[in-house]
């Protein structure tokens, strides 16, 4: 289930619990009992589908991963051993090369080729302290990995089928809740607390989306205006008449003036 489906499922669980707790209020309303029963069926189906989906996904991934790791490790060991003894065993030079790239099918093909070619060099491998059953063990690892791939593909189909069943159960349960809404609005329950409880339990709580600064659609942060400096009174214009101007006299003129005065 995705997040929205999980929220719908949680709402159906609450509504189902509401029906089990307050079902006595609807003894005379057959439609209400039928709709609550529909919600209960949807909750049960969703629980089973979710568990099956998770189990199929987890088991498929685990078996394939462990089978791949075991086969790849054994192929590396055989390839490394073959390189060590190739000089003393003519005909081994071009055999037992570890596949590149290591796709699933490449590992399977290499495993079958290694097992076939090793028949002629079994004694040389055993002399390097490999178990006498190493060829049979390799074939078993190849079969195990191939079966894990097939199981994984089957689990993918089961996963897809479970998703369709989950969607159908959610639609069925949600439709029953909508019909119960109509009955609740018309049924004289006489207890405002029960009505408020129903409204709260049947509400689908959607996850809140958190917006981050810079995210598309988010309002930009306000830009602070620069502070305006306090206004200061402008200096009063100076009076030309009151402005004293000092002029350095010409030295010659100054001397003549001094003589006249004398």
C-alpha positions as CSV (number, residue, x, y, z in Angstrom):
1,X,0.0,0.0,0.0
2,X,1.1,3.5,-0.6
3,X,0.6,6.3,1.9
4,X,-2.9,7.3,0.7
5,X,-4.1,3.7,0.6
6,X,-2.8,3.1,4.1
7,X,-4.7,6.1,5.4
8,X,-7.9,4.8,3.8
9,X,-7.3,1.4,5.3
10,X,-6.8,2.9,8.8
11,X,-10.1,4.8,8.3
12,X,-11.9,1.5,7.4
13,X,-10.5,-0.1,10.5
14,X,-11.8,2.7,12.7
15,X,-15.2,2.5,11.1
16,X,-15.3,-1.2,11.5
17,X,-14.5,-0.8,15.2
18,X,-17.3,1.9,15.5
19,X,-19.7,-0.6,14.0
20,X,-18.7,-3.3,16.5
21,X,-19.0,-1.0,19.5
22,X,-22.2,0.9,18.5
23,X,-23.9,-1.6,16.3
24,X,-26.8,-1.8,18.8
25,X,-27.9,1.7,17.7
26,X,-28.8,0.3,14.3
27,X,-30.8,-2.8,15.1
28,X,-33.8,-1.6,13.2
29,X,-31.8,-0.4,10.2
30,X,-30.9,-3.3,7.9
31,X,-29.0,-1.2,5.4
32,X,-26.7,0.1,8.1
33,X,-25.9,-3.4,9.3
34,X,-25.2,-4.5,5.7
35,X,-22.9,-1.6,5.1
36,X,-21.0,-2.2,8.4
37,X,-20.6,-5.8,7.3
38,X,-19.2,-4.7,4.0
39,X,-16.6,-2.6,5.8
40,X,-15.7,-5.5,7.9
41,X,-15.2,-7.7,4.8
42,X,-13.0,-5.0,3.2
43,X,-10.8,-4.7,6.3
44,X,-10.3,-8.5,6.5
45,X,-9.5,-8.7,2.8
46,X,-7.1,-5.8,3.0
47,X,-5.3,-7.3,5.9
48,X,-4.8,-10.6,4.1
49,X,-3.8,-9.0,0.8
50,X,-1.2,-6.8,2.4
51,X,0.4,-9.7,4.3
52,X,0.6,-11.8,1.2
53,X,2.0,-8.9,-0.9
54,X,4.7,-8.2,1.7
55,X,5.6,-11.9,2.1
56,X,5.8,-12.5,-1.6
57,X,8.0,-9.4,-2.1
58,X,10.4,-10.2,0.8
59,X,10.8,-13.9,0.1
60,X,11.4,-13.3,-3.6
61,X,14.1,-10.7,-3.0
62,X,15.8,-12.8,-0.3
63,X,15.9,-16.1,-2.2
64,X,17.2,-14.5,-5.4
65,X,19.9,-12.5,-3.6
66,X,21.2,-15.4,-1.5
67,X,21.2,-17.8,-4.5
68,X,23.0,-15.3,-6.7
69,X,25.6,-14.6,-4.0
70,X,26.3,-18.3,-3.5
71,X,26.6,-19.1,-7.2
72,X,28.9,-16.1,-7.9
73,X,31.2,-17.0,-5.0
74,X,31.5,-20.6,-6.2
75,X,32.3,-19.6,-9.8
76,X,35.0,-17.2,-8.5
77,X,36.6,-20.0,-6.5
78,X,36.6,-22.4,-9.4
79,X,37.9,-19.7,-11.8
80,X,40.7,-18.7,-9.4
81,X,41.7,-22.4,-8.9
82,X,41.8,-23.0,-12.6
83,X,44.2,-20.2,-13.3
84,X,46.6,-21.7,-10.7
85,X,46.6,-25.2,-12.2
86,X,46.2,-24.3,-15.9
87,X,49.9,-24.5,-16.6
88,X,50.0,-28.1,-15.6
89,X,46.7,-29.1,-17.3
90,X,46.7,-28.4,-21.0
91,X,43.4,-27.5,-22.5
92,X,42.3,-25.5,-19.4
93,X,43.6,-22.2,-20.6
94,X,40.4,-20.9,-22.3
95,X,38.0,-22.5,-19.8
96,X,36.6,-21.4,-16.4
97,X,36.6,-17.7,-17.1
98,X,34.4,-15.7,-14.8
99,X,31.7,-14.0,-16.8
100,X,31.7,-10.2,-17.5
101,X,29.2,-8.6,-17.0
102,X,27.7,-10.7,-14.3
103,X,24.0,-10.7,-15.3
104,X,21.7,-13.4,-13.9
105,X,21.6,-15.4,-17.1
106,X,25.4,-15.0,-17.6
107,X,26.0,-16.6,-14.1
108,X,23.6,-19.5,-14.9
109,X,25.3,-20.2,-18.3
110,X,28.8,-20.0,-16.7
111,X,27.7,-22.4,-14.0
112,X,26.5,-25.0,-16.4
113,X,29.7,-24.6,-18.6
114,X,31.9,-24.9,-15.5
115,X,30.2,-28.0,-14.4
116,X,30.5,-29.6,-17.9
117,X,34.1,-28.7,-18.4
118,X,35.2,-29.6,-14.9
119,X,34.5,-33.3,-15.6
120,X,37.8,-33.7,-17.5
121,X,39.8,-31.9,-14.8
122,X,38.0,-33.2,-11.7
123,X,41.2,-34.8,-10.3
124,X,43.2,-31.6,-10.7
125,X,40.6,-29.6,-8.8
126,X,40.3,-32.2,-6.0
127,X,44.1,-32.1,-5.7
128,X,43.7,-28.4,-4.7
129,X,41.6,-29.6,-1.7
130,X,38.2,-28.9,-3.4
131,X,35.5,-31.3,-2.3
132,X,34.9,-34.4,-4.5
133,X,31.3,-33.3,-4.8
134,X,32.2,-29.8,-6.1
135,X,30.7,-30.5,-9.6
136,X,27.4,-31.8,-8.1
137,X,27.4,-28.9,-5.6
138,X,27.9,-26.4,-8.5
139,X,24.9,-27.9,-10.4
140,X,22.8,-27.6,-7.3
141,X,23.6,-23.9,-6.9
142,X,22.8,-23.2,-10.5
143,X,19.4,-25.0,-10.2
144,X,18.7,-23.2,-6.9
145,X,19.4,-19.8,-8.4
146,X,17.4,-20.5,-11.6
147,X,14.5,-21.6,-9.4
148,X,14.8,-18.4,-7.3
149,X,14.5,-16.3,-10.5
150,X,11.4,-18.2,-11.6
151,X,9.9,-17.8,-8.1
152,X,10.7,-14.1,-8.2
153,X,8.9,-13.7,-11.5
154,X,5.9,-15.5,-10.0
155,X,6.0,-13.3,-7.0
156,X,5.9,-10.2,-9.2
157,X,2.7,-11.5,-10.7
158,X,1.3,-12.2,-7.3
159,X,2.3,-8.8,-6.2
160,X,0.5,-7.2,-9.1
161,X,-2.6,-9.2,-8.4
162,X,-2.5,-8.2,-4.8
163,X,-2.3,-4.6,-5.7
164,X,-5.5,-4.9,-7.8
165,X,-7.3,-6.7,-5.0
166,X,-6.2,-4.0,-2.5
167,X,-7.6,-1.3,-4.8
168,X,-10.9,-3.1,-5.2
169,X,-11.3,-3.7,-1.5
170,X,-10.6,-0.1,-0.8
171,X,-13.2,1.0,-3.3
172,X,-15.8,-1.4,-1.8
173,X,-15.1,-0.4,1.8
174,X,-15.1,3.3,1.0
175,X,-18.4,3.1,-0.9
176,X,-19.9,1.4,2.1
177,X,-18.7,4.2,4.4
178,X,-20.3,6.8,2.1
179,X,-23.6,5.0,2.3
180,X,-23.3,5.0,6.0
181,X,-22.7,8.7,6.0
182,X,-26.2,9.2,4.5
183,X,-27.8,6.9,7.1
184,X,-26.0,8.7,9.9
185,X,-27.3,12.1,8.7
186,X,-30.9,10.7,8.7
187,X,-30.8,8.4,11.7
188,X,-32.1,9.9,14.9
189,X,-29.2,8.8,17.1
190,X,-30.1,11.4,19.8
191,X,-26.5,11.6,21.1
192,X,-24.3,14.4,19.6
193,X,-21.2,12.7,21.0
194,X,-21.9,9.6,18.9
195,X,-22.4,11.7,15.8
196,X,-19.1,13.6,16.5
197,X,-17.3,10.3,17.1
198,X,-18.6,9.0,13.7
199,X,-17.4,12.0,11.9
200,X,-14.0,11.7,13.5
201,X,-13.6,8.0,12.9
202,X,-14.7,8.1,9.2
203,X,-12.3,10.9,8.3
204,X,-9.3,10.1,6.2
205,X,-6.4,11.9,7.6
206,X,-4.2,12.9,4.7
207,X,-0.4,13.3,5.3
208,X,0.7,16.9,5.4
209,X,3.1,18.1,2.8
210,X,5.9,20.2,4.1
211,X,7.1,22.9,1.9
212,X,10.7,24.0,2.0
213,X,12.2,27.3,1.0
214,X,13.0,27.3,-2.6
215,X,10.5,24.6,-3.5
216,X,8.4,25.2,-6.6
217,X,5.2,27.0,-5.7
218,X,6.4,28.2,-2.3
219,X,6.1,31.9,-1.6
220,X,9.4,33.6,-1.5
221,X,10.6,35.0,1.8
222,X,9.9,38.7,2.2
223,X,12.9,40.9,1.5
224,X,13.7,43.4,4.3
225,X,13.7,47.0,3.1
226,X,16.9,48.9,3.8
227,X,16.7,51.1,6.8
228,X,16.1,54.8,5.9
229,X,18.5,57.0,7.8
230,X,17.0,59.6,10.1
231,X,16.4,62.9,8.2
232,X,18.7,65.7,9.3
233,X,18.0,69.4,8.8
234,X,19.7,70.9,5.9
235,X,22.2,73.7,6.7
236,X,20.8,77.2,6.2
237,X,22.2,78.9,3.1
238,X,24.9,81.4,3.9
239,X,24.5,85.1,3.3
240,X,27.0,86.4,0.6
241,X,27.3,89.7,2.4
242,X,28.3,88.2,5.7
243,X,30.9,86.0,4.1
244,X,34.4,87.3,4.7
245,X,36.8,86.8,1.9
246,X,40.5,87.3,2.5
247,X,42.6,88.4,-0.5
248,X,46.3,88.4,-0.4
249,X,47.4,91.9,-1.6
250,X,50.0,92.4,-4.3
251,X,53.4,93.1,-2.7
252,X,54.0,96.1,-4.9
253,X,50.7,97.7,-4.1
254,X,51.2,97.0,-0.5
255,X,54.6,98.9,-0.5
256,X,53.1,101.9,-2.3
257,X,50.3,102.1,0.2
258,X,52.8,102.0,3.1
259,X,54.7,104.9,1.6
260,X,51.6,107.2,1.2
261,X,50.7,106.6,4.7
262,X,54.1,107.5,5.9
